[in-house]
Amino acid sequence: MNTIAYLLYLFITYCITVHVGLVFYRNGRAYILALLHGDERITDSINKLLLTGYYLLNLGYAAWMIQSWETLSNWTEVFTSIAYMTGRIMLILAVIHFMNMGVILHFSQKRKHFSHYKN
């Protein structure tokens, strides 16, 4: 039963992680571009690095969490475990997203603060 749960969990986590990562990648570019004063080359490089780091962190964490599962003996336990572990990874994705947005906001405000003193 555990093997089935692992495979389903990893598949679901992979799909969620890739989908959310691509949404962040496409939509986050504008924020990074504004932060870097329109420098597209650096923006695209940073955006690709963020996406790669995001994938590595989330998929690595998902694979690592498999070790914490108890032995599953019925389908109810399989579905409950998958739901719990999937919910856990989604909460982590949300926390990482809001942390990244906070960093971007911080740098954006810092840029405004320093540009105020330049003028």
FINU-921435 format. One record per residue: residue number from 1; residue in one letter; chain; z, y, x of N, C-alpha, C in turn. Coordinates in nm, 3 decimals, padded with zeros to 5 digits. Last residue first. Layout:
BEGIN
[NUM "A" "A" [Z Y X] [Z Y X] [Z Y X]]
...
This chain:
BEGIN
[119 "N" "A" [-00.558 06.253 01.714] [-00.623 06.372 01.656] [-00.539 06.491 01.671]]
[118 "K" "A" [-00.391 06.060 01.812] [-00.509 06.098 01.891] [-00.567 06.229 01.843]]
[117 "Y" "A" [-00.201 06.008 01.619] [-00.161 06.084 01.736] [-00.279 06.127 01.824]]
[116 "H" "A" [-00.349 05.855 01.441] [-00.291 05.980 01.394] [-00.252 06.069 01.513]]
[115 "S" "A" [-00.400 05.629 01.584] [-00.513 05.720 01.561] [-00.464 05.854 01.510]]
[114 "F" "A" [-00.149 05.505 01.572] [-00.197 05.559 01.699] [-00.315 05.653 01.681]]
[113 "H" "A" [-00.140 05.440 01.296] [-00.034 05.521 01.357] [-00.082 05.585 01.487]]
[112 "K" "A" [-00.359 05.274 01.266] [-00.355 05.401 01.194] [-00.252 05.495 01.256]]
[111 "R" "A" [-00.273 05.062 01.429] [-00.395 05.134 01.464] [-00.398 05.270 01.395]]
[110 "K" "A" [-00.052 04.977 01.282] [-00.032 05.026 01.418] [-00.153 05.108 01.463]]
[109 "Q" "A" [-00.179 04.883 01.055] [-00.089 04.999 01.045] [-00.064 05.061 01.182]]
[108 "S" "A" [-00.316 04.668 01.171] [-00.390 04.772 01.101] [-00.305 04.898 01.090]]
[107 "F" "A" [-00.111 04.509 01.266] [-00.202 04.571 01.362] [-00.283 04.683 01.297]]
[106 "H" "A" [00.006 04.442 01.015] [00.084 04.508 01.120] [-00.008 04.579 01.219]]
[105 "L" "A" [-00.203 04.306 00.888] [-00.152 04.430 00.831] [-00.075 04.509 00.937]]
[104 "I" "A" [-00.222 04.084 01.060] [-00.336 04.174 01.044] [-00.291 04.308 00.987]]
[103 "V" "A" [00.032 03.974 01.016] [-00.007 04.018 01.151] [-00.124 04.116 01.142]]
[102 "G" "A" [00.011 03.914 00.743] [00.113 04.007 00.791] [00.081 04.061 00.928]]
[101 "M" "A" [-00.189 03.723 00.748] [-00.214 03.849 00.679] [-00.112 03.955 00.721]]
[100 "N" "A" [-00.052 03.520 00.886] [-00.172 03.581 00.944] [-00.202 03.715 00.879]]
[99 "M" "A" [00.146 03.466 00.694] [00.184 03.512 00.828] [00.066 03.580 00.895]]
[98 "F" "A" [-00.010 03.375 00.484] [00.064 03.501 00.468] [00.115 03.554 00.601]]
[97 "H" "A" [-00.112 03.137 00.604] [-00.201 03.242 00.556] [-00.126 03.376 00.545]]
[96 "I" "A" [00.122 02.991 00.650] [00.039 03.032 00.763] [-00.054 03.146 00.722]]
[95 "V" "A" [00.201 02.952 00.382] [00.287 03.025 00.475] [00.206 03.076 00.594]]
[94 "A" "A" [-00.015 02.798 00.286] [00.015 02.928 00.227] [00.101 03.012 00.322]]
[93 "L" "A" [00.008 02.567 00.443] [-00.115 02.648 00.449] [-00.089 02.788 00.395]]
[92 "I" "A" [00.255 02.479 00.349] [00.242 02.520 00.488] [00.117 02.605 00.506]]
[91 "L" "A" [00.185 02.409 00.089] [00.284 02.514 00.112] [00.276 02.567 00.255]]
[90 "M" "A" [00.009 02.200 00.148] [-00.042 02.320 00.083] [00.056 02.436 00.097]]
[89 "I" "A" [00.180 02.010 00.258] [00.078 02.069 00.345] [00.021 02.196 00.282]]
[88 "R" "A" [00.333 01.955 00.025] [00.396 02.006 00.147] [00.294 02.074 00.238]]
[87 "G" "A" [00.147 01.847 -00.148] [00.214 01.972 -00.182] [00.277 02.038 -00.060]]
[86 "T" "A" [00.096 01.613 -00.005] [-00.012 01.710 -00.025] [00.047 01.846 -00.062]]
[85 "M" "A" [00.343 01.485 -00.020] [00.291 01.522 00.111] [00.178 01.624 00.100]]
[84 "Y" "A" [00.366 01.452 -00.302] [00.468 01.522 -00.224] [00.411 01.571 -00.091]]
[83 "A" "A" [00.136 01.302 -00.365] [00.158 01.432 -00.427] [00.258 01.515 -00.345]]
[82 "I" "A" [00.183 01.071 -00.211] [00.063 01.152 -00.186] [00.083 01.292 -00.243]]
[81 "S" "A" [00.419 00.979 -00.335] [00.418 01.016 -00.193] [00.299 01.104 -00.159]]
[80 "T" "A" [00.326 00.928 -00.594] [00.434 01.023 -00.572] [00.435 01.071 -00.427]]
[79 "F" "A" [00.134 00.729 -00.546] [00.094 00.857 -00.602] [00.201 00.965 -00.582]]
[78 "V" "A" [00.303 00.526 -00.433] [00.184 00.576 -00.363] [00.147 00.714 -00.414]]
[77 "E" "A" [00.490 00.482 -00.636] [00.535 00.534 -00.507] [00.419 00.591 -00.426]]
[76 "T" "A" [00.313 00.376 -00.827] [00.390 00.497 -00.856] [00.439 00.561 -00.727]]
[75 "W" "A" [00.223 00.140 -00.707] [00.131 00.253 -00.723] [00.203 00.384 -00.755]]
[74 "N" "A" [00.465 00.011 -00.466] [00.392 00.010 -00.593] [00.308 00.138 -00.605]]
[73 "S" "A" [00.579 00.033 -00.214] [00.565 -00.101 -00.271] [00.493 -00.106 -00.405]]
[72 "L" "A" [00.580 00.179 00.107] [00.551 00.194 -00.036] [00.523 00.056 -00.095]]
[71 "T" "A" [00.808 00.273 00.352] [00.718 00.168 00.305] [00.704 00.179 00.153]]
[70 "E" "A" [00.810 00.629 00.409] [00.876 00.499 00.393] [00.771 00.397 00.349]]
[69 "W" "A" [00.670 00.858 00.637] [00.665 00.786 00.510] [00.742 00.655 00.517]]
[68 "S" "A" [00.654 00.981 00.880] [00.778 00.999 00.804] [00.780 00.923 00.672]]
[67 "Q" "A" [00.401 00.947 00.985] [00.509 00.867 01.041] [00.638 00.877 00.960]]
[66 "I" "A" [00.247 01.139 00.862] [00.236 01.000 00.814] [00.352 00.916 00.866]]
[65 "M" "A" [00.264 01.377 00.996] [00.358 01.354 00.886] [00.353 01.211 00.832]]
[64 "W" "A" [00.046 01.376 01.170] [00.181 01.356 01.225] [00.280 01.320 01.114]]
[63 "A" "A" [-00.163 01.444 01.000] [-00.161 01.312 01.064] [-00.021 01.278 01.115]]
[62 "A" "A" [-00.085 01.707 00.935] [-00.103 01.606 00.830] [-00.097 01.465 00.889]]
[61 "Y" "A" [-00.090 01.829 01.187] [00.036 01.818 01.114] [00.027 01.710 01.006]]
[60 "G" "A" [-00.366 01.811 01.238] [-00.270 01.747 01.327] [-00.136 01.727 01.259]]
[59 "L" "A" [-00.463 01.971 01.034] [-00.499 01.829 01.035] [-00.407 01.750 01.128]]
[58 "N" "A" [-00.337 02.219 01.105] [-00.316 02.155 00.976] [-00.352 02.007 00.975]]
[57 "L" "A" [-00.416 02.271 01.376] [-00.277 02.275 01.333] [-00.256 02.194 01.205]]
[56 "L" "A" [-00.697 02.249 01.367] [-00.617 02.164 01.456] [-00.472 02.158 01.411]]
[55 "Y" "A" [-00.765 02.450 01.178] [-00.798 02.308 01.156] [-00.710 02.217 01.241]]
[54 "Y" "A" [-00.662 02.678 01.310] [-00.619 02.644 01.175] [-00.645 02.496 01.146]]
[53 "G" "A" [-00.816 02.681 01.544] [-00.671 02.664 01.551] [-00.612 02.621 01.418]]
[52 "T" "A" [-01.068 02.730 01.426] [-01.044 02.609 01.505] [-00.894 02.580 01.515]]
[51 "L" "A" [-01.023 02.980 01.307] [-01.061 02.865 01.225] [-01.034 02.734 01.299]]
[50 "L" "A" [-00.964 03.138 01.532] [-00.865 03.122 01.425] [-00.896 03.000 01.339]]
[49 "L" "A" [-01.210 03.119 01.666] [-01.089 03.066 01.728] [-00.979 03.045 01.625]]
[48 "K" "A" [-01.375 03.252 01.482] [-01.400 03.110 01.513] [-01.278 03.045 01.578]]
[47 "N" "A" [-01.257 03.508 01.493] [-01.262 03.436 01.366] [-01.285 03.286 01.389]]
[46 "I" "A" [-01.306 03.580 01.758] [-01.168 03.563 01.711] [-01.165 03.481 01.583]]
[45 "S" "A" [-01.590 03.593 01.749] [-01.520 03.503 01.842] [-01.378 03.475 01.796]]
[44 "D" "A" [-01.633 03.790 01.556] [-01.682 03.654 01.533] [-01.614 03.553 01.625]]
[43 "T" "A" [-01.508 04.009 01.686] [-01.464 03.964 01.554] [-01.506 03.820 01.529]]
[42 "I" "A" [-01.666 04.041 01.913] [-01.526 03.998 01.929] [-01.472 03.945 01.796]]
[41 "R" "A" [-01.907 04.115 01.780] [-01.903 04.005 01.877] [-01.760 03.951 01.892]]
[40 "E" "A" [-01.849 04.341 01.621] [-01.886 04.214 01.559] [-01.875 04.095 01.655]]
[39 "D" "A" [-01.642 04.588 01.594] [-01.695 04.508 01.706] [-01.723 04.365 01.657]]
[38 "G" "A" [-01.520 04.751 01.403] [-01.660 04.714 01.386] [-01.721 04.634 01.500]]
[37 "H" "A" [-01.248 04.778 01.478] [-01.337 04.895 01.475] [-01.485 04.856 01.474]]
[36 "L" "A" [-01.085 04.562 01.436] [-01.145 04.578 01.568] [-01.253 04.686 01.571]]
[35 "L" "A" [-01.022 04.575 01.168] [-00.914 04.586 01.267] [-00.969 04.617 01.406]]
[34 "A" "A" [-01.266 04.520 01.052] [-01.206 04.653 01.035] [-01.098 04.676 01.139]]
[33 "L" "A" [-01.292 04.251 01.133] [-01.392 04.350 01.172] [-01.336 04.492 01.160]]
[32 "I" "A" [-01.081 04.135 00.998] [-01.079 04.137 01.144] [-01.177 04.242 01.196]]
[31 "Y" "A" [-01.169 04.172 00.735] [-01.040 04.227 00.779] [-01.035 04.238 00.931]]
[30 "A" "A" [-01.412 04.032 00.734] [-01.410 04.176 00.704] [-01.281 04.241 00.752]]
[29 "R" "A" [-01.330 03.766 00.780] [-01.412 03.837 00.879] [-01.407 03.988 00.858]]
[28 "G" "A" [-01.214 03.644 00.566] [-01.128 03.711 00.663] [-01.203 03.792 00.766]]
[27 "N" "A" [-01.414 03.511 00.427] [-01.357 03.633 00.370] [-01.270 03.711 00.468]]
[26 "R" "A" [-01.483 03.293 00.600] [-01.584 03.383 00.544] [-01.525 03.517 00.499]]
[25 "Y" "A" [-01.229 03.184 00.665] [-01.326 03.221 00.769] [-01.426 03.323 00.716]]
[24 "F" "A" [-01.114 03.124 00.419] [-01.050 03.222 00.508] [-01.149 03.273 00.611]]
[23 "V" "A" [-01.303 02.930 00.339] [-01.282 03.051 00.258] [-01.218 03.160 00.343]]
[22 "L" "A" [-01.267 02.740 00.540] [-01.396 02.808 00.527] [-01.386 02.934 00.442]]
[21 "G" "A" [-01.000 02.664 00.487] [-01.039 02.720 00.616] [-01.170 02.796 00.609]]
[20 "V" "A" [-01.023 02.549 00.233] [-00.945 02.672 00.249] [-00.982 02.740 00.381]]
[19 "H" "A" [-01.188 02.323 00.303] [-01.228 02.421 00.201] [-01.155 02.554 00.221]]
[18 "V" "A" [-01.033 02.193 00.499] [-01.167 02.242 00.531] [-01.211 02.348 00.431]]
[17 "T" "A" [-00.797 02.134 00.352] [-00.792 02.213 00.476] [-00.929 02.272 00.509]]
[16 "I" "A" [-00.892 01.975 00.139] [-00.823 02.100 00.113] [-00.828 02.191 00.236]]
[15 "C" "A" [-01.004 01.756 00.284] [-01.085 01.837 00.191] [-01.021 01.973 00.165]]
[14 "Y" "A" [-00.776 01.662 00.428] [-00.897 01.706 00.498] [-00.980 01.798 00.408]]
[13 "T" "A" [-00.611 01.587 00.217] [-00.569 01.694 00.308] [-00.688 01.750 00.384]]
[12 "I" "A" [-00.762 01.376 00.109] [-00.729 01.493 00.027] [-00.694 01.612 00.116]]
[11 "F" "A" [-00.768 01.203 00.336] [-00.891 01.252 00.274] [-00.865 01.379 00.193]]
[10 "L" "A" [-00.495 01.155 00.379] [-00.575 01.220 00.483] [-00.706 01.275 00.428]]
[9 "Y" "A" [-00.431 01.030 00.131] [-00.365 01.153 00.175] [-00.448 01.227 00.279]]
[8 "L" "A" [-00.591 00.799 00.142] [-00.607 00.897 00.034] [-00.549 01.032 00.073]]
[7 "L" "A" [-00.485 00.678 00.376] [-00.627 00.714 00.367] [-00.652 00.819 00.259]]
[6 "Y" "A" [-00.216 00.640 00.304] [-00.253 00.719 00.421] [-00.397 00.768 00.411]]
[5 "A" "A" [-00.239 00.471 00.080] [-00.179 00.603 00.066] [-00.219 00.694 00.182]]
[4 "I" "A" [-00.349 00.244 00.204] [-00.423 00.313 00.098] [-00.370 00.455 00.081]]
[3 "T" "A" [-00.137 00.183 00.375] [-00.269 00.213 00.430] [-00.354 00.288 00.328]]
[2 "N" "A" [00.072 00.122 00.198] [00.079 00.241 00.281] [-00.056 00.280 00.337]]
[1 "M" "A" [00.000 -00.120 00.082] [00.000 00.000 00.000] [00.000 00.127 00.087]]
